[in-house]
Each structure stands twice: as C-alpha cells, then as structure tokens.
Amino acid sequence: MSTPGGETTSVVIVGAGPAGLTLANLLQSEGVGCVLLEAESREFIEALPRAGFLEEWAVRALERRGLAGPGLLGAEAQGDCEFRLDGTRHVFRYGALSGQRHIVYPQQFLVTDLVRAFADEAGGDVRFGARDVAVHGIRTSRPSVSYTDPETGQQRTVSCDFVAGCDGARGSSRTAIPDGGIEVFRHNLGVGWLALLAEAPPSAERVVFGLHPQGFAAHMARGPQVTRYYLECPPGDSPDNWPHERVWSELRTRLGARDAEPLNEGDVIERRVLDMHNYVVEPMTYGRLHLAGDAAHLVAPVAAKGMNLALNDALLLADAFRAYYREGDESGLEGYSDACLRRVWQYQDFNRWVSEIVHGPSSGDPFRAGVAAARLRRMTRSEKAGRAVAGLYIGSDADH
Ligand SMILES: Cc1cc2nc3c(=O)[nH]c(=O)nc-3n(C[C@H](O)[C@H](O)[C@H](O)COP(=O)(O)OP(=O)(O)OC[C@H]3O[C@@H](n4cnc5c(N)ncnc54)[C@H](O)[C@@H]3O)c2cc1C
C-alpha cells in the first residue's frame, strides 16, 4: 500500500536469515502484512555456508507449521558424537540417551527453502540488496524503516506497527536503540577457531571433537561430499597462516586416535577465522522493535546452538504477532523477551560447559585440562550424567 510518505505494512522484518525468513513465512501464512528487507542478494544468502545441525524439536516445530520441505524431512539424523583425547575414542550416544537427534541440514539449504516458500510460493514481499537500512521511531506507535533501493538509488521508507530486527550479529536494527535502552552481556572465550569447509566426504559417521594440547579440532558432516572442520587458533589469526598442508597436518594430529579411520582429504573451499565470543542482549524488545536470532544473542558454534535459538525466537515472535493481530492480545509481545531468554541462557550455559571440555586440554593449564577430562569421563561413563548432558545438547520443546 502506498501513502504520500511512503509505504505501510504491519511488520517490517530486517534480515533474511533463518530467523527473519521463518518469521516472514509465518506472518504471511497468517495474513499479517510484512515486508522483508535483506542487505545481500538472493544468490548470496542461498550460498552462504554456516550452521548445519538442527535440533529435532526445531525441525518438528517447522514441520507442524508447514515449513519443513522434503529436503529437511529427508535429511540424515545423527545421535552420536565422539571425543578423542590422548589417542582414545569416547563415543557419546546422546540420541539414545535423550530420544532426540540432530538433523544434518546445511543452513543455506534451509534458507533456500524458506526464501522459495515466502517469495515464490506465498508471494511474499522480500527486497534483496537493500542498502543503508535504518530503523526509526521505535518508541512511537508508528515506527518506520528506511533503505536505499539498489536499482534506483532512491531512499524508500516503509512505516509499520512493529519492526523485527533479525539482521544478525552485525546488523543495524539494534543501533536504533538509544544508550541505556538495553544491556549487552558479553563473554569472550579467548580463542579463535579456523572454520573450514572441505570438498571431501565425511571421515566418520558422527561429529568428532579432537581434544589436543596443540588445540581443539572438530569434524562435522555437511553432506555426502562436503565436511566442515574446525581448528582452534589464536584469536584474530589470519586464514593465510593456514595453507592446505598445514590444515591437513594439524587435523590429522588433533583428530588422531587409535583405530580411527584416516581423514578423507580434499580441497578447502572456505577458510575463515571466528573469534569465539558470546553475548546476550537484555531485553530483546525495545519499544516497537523486537530482536530475534543473532541480533539478540550470539553463541559461539561450540555446541551448534545459534540457528536453533534463532528459530525458537522466530516461532515465539510469530505466535505473539498472531495473538496480537487476531485477538488484540498483547501479552505474547510483552512476554516475548522473557520467553526467549529462558532458552537463550540455558543454551549459553551449556555452550560454556562444553567449551571448557574442548578448550581445557589446549589451555596450557593442567587444572583446566583435568576438569575437561573429568567432565568427559562423567558424561560418557555415568548413564545418569550422560542423560542430563544429552538433554542439554539436543534441547527440547520444554527448554523454556
Ligand atoms: C561457521 C559457523 C558455523 C555455525 N554452526 C552452527 C551449527 O552447527 N548449528 C547452529 O545452530 N548454529 C550454528 N552457527 C550459528 C548460526 O549460523 C547463526 O546463529 C544463525 O545464522 C543465526 O540466524 P539469524 O537469522 O539470527 O542471523 P543471520 O543468519 O546472520 O541472518 C541475518 C541476515 O540479515 C542480513 N543483514 C545484516 N545486516 C543487515 C542490514 N543492515 N539490513 C538488512 N539485512 C541485513 C544478513 O545479510 C543476513 O542475511 C554457526 C555459525 C557460523 C559462523
């Protein structure tokens, strides 16, 4: 709809990642008007490899809402992971212990499915390549979002009832909140991870965590021909310090164990250094701006939590908007932040607990290495402890 001052809709969603796209699809199916603004092109977001492990409850939640396509529903499920320490293999069967598994589905596949569902099948309004996105008037009853149209170079403004800030860790929507409006609680793990994607079949049928004095390493399937690997490195390290030979030599050393299959090596097609840190924004709502996903909380990818949290926020926010637009019930929107933060802090806590296991042996501190080994022994040898850890690793509908 056009007005002299621009356009108007019910909700402007900033950012077409898992959070923004899930929310957009759910609002569209409810008949709630929304405009989705994305800074990048469709091709770019559909090819960006990041996460790959979805918790089973999240997949079932998408399925119940008609948002799980055949690719996701047919994807491989995994319920075991393996820790290697001092040449010994410790398998953790969290699927059997919890009754829930991870679904291995690369994030870019989920994003592709959700873009298709929203833009091509439901006729949703998504605007790619939106530049200079800025959120205004979030303390008023009529906020707006301005952006520069990539084709005409003209500034456009969409006014709305609410803004959903789903623009990730480096987005702009959070900057609309004045100083003192929110608090950001940060925790730095003090390490870097070199994130690698290799054009090579997985070398094990499960996730493998290598705990090694030279640094942590991990192996995770991303599909039959692509595998993600991580190597702990100094924070701020340059990917240029990690040529092909060094990468594979370190992976062989850190993931090595008695009777382990040799690694399937291949070309490294992505190499980037992540500074491993976490943050939580409180509250996740300011005025008419609701934050969701990485815009509101970052969880370093130690325990594969970030995308799952982004989906949880989007589901809760969609429910809250539905209640508001159908029944005028504002309680969901008022309680949105608290409802999300309960799972966010659970996941941050678990992530930190696992982080000590994977980084303790390389910390140079024998005390931390001892704690890591004790945690590993407890979770793999005590069924009771294993069940508790399994439940936290895989999450559940009840994590509120
Ligand atoms: C290497 C790596 C591995 C990971 N592995 C896992 C895993 O196994 N499991 C897991 O659960 N999580 C994992 N994560 C975390 C997961 O990828 C994120 O938590 C998830 O992408 C968050 O989704 P989101 O929708 O909140 O944000 P994003 O996916 O970051 O999406 C935000 C979108 O907003 C757009 N945007 C940014 N700024 C603007 C702007 N100003 N205007 C308009 N649009 C904007 C961006 O282009 C992007 O498309 C991993 C992350 C990384 C980096």
The ligand as an ORCA input file, in Angstrom:
! r2SCAN-3c Opt
* xyz 0 1
  C      30.943    -21.154     10.905
  C      29.634    -21.187     11.650
  C      29.084    -22.429     11.997
  C      27.889    -22.483     12.686
  N      27.370    -23.715     13.017
  C      26.166    -23.789     13.658
  C      25.503    -25.074     13.892
  O      26.019    -26.145     13.545
  N      24.285    -25.064     14.488
  C      23.670    -23.892     14.855
  O      22.552    -23.952     15.411
  N      24.238    -22.692     14.630
  C      25.462    -22.600     14.039
  N      26.020    -21.382     13.738
  C      25.282    -20.148     14.099
  C      24.217    -19.798     13.058
  O      24.774    -19.746     11.769
  C      23.570    -18.459     13.421
  O      23.211    -18.497     14.764
  C      22.352    -18.174     12.544
  O      22.753    -17.828     11.245
  C      21.527    -17.020     13.127
  O      20.459    -16.752     12.265
  P      19.849    -15.281     12.167
  O      18.696    -15.368     11.241
  O      19.652    -14.727     13.511
  O      21.016    -14.376     11.557
  P      21.802    -14.480     10.184
  O      21.815    -15.873      9.671
  O      23.110    -13.814     10.437
  O      20.939    -13.622      9.181
  C      20.918    -12.214      9.236
  C      20.568    -11.676      7.863
  O      20.459    -10.260      7.962
  C      21.119     -9.652      6.871
  N      21.531     -8.317      7.283
  C      22.588     -7.952      8.054
  N      22.609     -6.619      8.222
  C      21.539     -6.133      7.556
  C      21.033     -4.831      7.351
  N      21.636     -3.759      7.905
  N      19.937     -4.680      6.613
  C      19.303     -5.753      6.056
  N      19.753     -7.020      6.209
  C      20.845     -7.205      6.952
  C      22.286    -10.585      6.596
  O      22.757    -10.423      5.272
  C      21.657    -11.951      6.830
  O      21.068    -12.479      5.663
  C      27.215    -21.288     13.039
  C      27.769    -20.050     12.683
  C      28.967    -19.993     11.999
  C      29.541    -18.641     11.624
*
